[in-house]
Amino acid sequence: AAEAEDYDVAAARTPAKVRLVPAPKPSVAPDTAIASGEEPACDNEGRPFDLQRVVVNFANVGSTYGERVLKRDKKRQHLMDYEGVRRCLKHLTEKRGLKVVGVVYENFKAVNERGEECWSPPSDIDAMCESVELAPRVTGKQHKSVDDEMTIK
């Protein structure tokens, strides 16, 4: 017989047909696991979660910044601005202590901090990243968002 504390208390309060349900086992995050010597939490395929690293899609972050913060109109201007990416990376690396992998299309047209068009990420943004992955330019409907696919995988 299992101990009472191993079961969900709400199930014990159910008046009809009481059924004891085992309480879920808590998972341990990798950074906690390292400190405590326990195994890290894993997904349903057994792969450990990496909570120290994050993937950032530069086009999505920079375009959202251009549209919402700089109030750019996508019909008349390029939305993408690397200042939004820069602020995002500073927050993630300096304040959160995370490692960043950046994703951007190769030869992606954007605007730098001086308002000039540029075709590759600025060097300070490269320096804040563990790596920057360049998504290839591919044609076809099934490859419309290669940068998003690379960000997810």
N, C-alpha and C positions, 0 to 999 in steps of 0.2 A: 504494500500500500504506500502511495506517495504521501508526502507531508502536505498539509492543508495550504501552506504558503506557496506551494508550487502551482496552485490553481487560481484561476480568475475569480475574484470575489463576487463580481456581478452574476456569474453563473450560479453561485451558491445561493443567491437571493431570489432566484427565479422560482415562483411558487409551484408550478406544475412541471412534471417531468424534469427534475433537476438533473443537469448534465454537467459534470466537471470538465472544464476545458483547460489544458495545460497553458500556462502563461508563456508568451513568446520569450525566447532567450535574447538578451540584449546583445547587439553587435558592437564591436570595438573598432573605432576609427584607426587608420594606420599610424597617425602620430601618437595616439594614446597607446596603441598596441606596442610600439617600439619601446616606450617608457615602461610599460608594465610587463613586457615579455610575452604578451598574448599574440595570437594570430590576428592579422588585420581583417576587417570586414570584407566580404566578397559579394560579387553579383551572383545571379542564379546559375552562371556557368563556371563559378569557382575562381574568377579573376579578381585579384585584390583591387579595391578602390584606391586611387591616388588622390588624396585630398590636399596635396602640397603643390599641385600643378593645375593650371587652367589654360584652356585654348580660347584665344580671342580672335574673332573675325574682324579684321581691321575695316573692311568696307562697311559692315553693318554698324559698328560702333561709330566710325567717322561720319557716315551718312546720317545717322540718327542725331549726332551732335550738330551737324550742319543744318539739319532741318529744324530741330527743336530749340537749340540754344542760339544759333546764329540766324535763325528765321530765314533760311534760304528757300527759294522757290525752285523745285526740281524742273520746272518747265523752262526756266531762264538761266539757271546756274548749276554747277556741279555741287552736289550736296556734300560729298566726301571732304573732310578736313582733318588732317593729321593731329590737330590740337586736341580733338576729342579722344583720339587713340592715345595720345601722350598722357592726358589726364587719367584715363582709364588705367593705363599701365603703371603710372606713379602710384595710384591708389592700391592696385593689386600687389605690386612689388614692395613698396615702402611701408604702407599702412597695414596690409594683410600678410606680408611676408611670403607671398606665393611665387612660384616659378611660372613664367608665361611662355606659351608657344603661340606665335602669331600666325595667322593665315591671311593671305591676300593674293589676288590675281597677279600673275606676272605682267609687267608693264601696265599697272593700274594707274589711271590718270586721277590725280588728286591735287589738292592745294596745300602748300606748306604754310608755315607760320608767317611768312612775308607776303602771302597772297599770290605766290607764284605757282604755276602748274609744275608738278613733279611726277615722275613715272616710277619711282621706287620709294620705299619707306625711308624717312630721314635716319641718319646714323644714330641719333640719340634714342630713337625708338628701337632700332636694331639692338642697341646695347642693353636695353632693359629686358630683352627677350632671351630666353634660353636658346630659342631658334625661331626663324621665320620661314614658314613653308609657303612656297609660291605655287598657287593653283594654275595649272595650264589653261590656255585658251582653247576650248573645245567647241565644235559646232554640233548642232542637233538639239532637238527638244529634250531628249533624255539627259543632256549634260548642261542644262540651262544654269544650274547653280552649283558648279563644281566647288566653288569656295565654301559653300554651306555644307556640301558633302564631306569635304576635307575637315571642316570644323567639327562635325559630329563624330567622324571616325577617329 
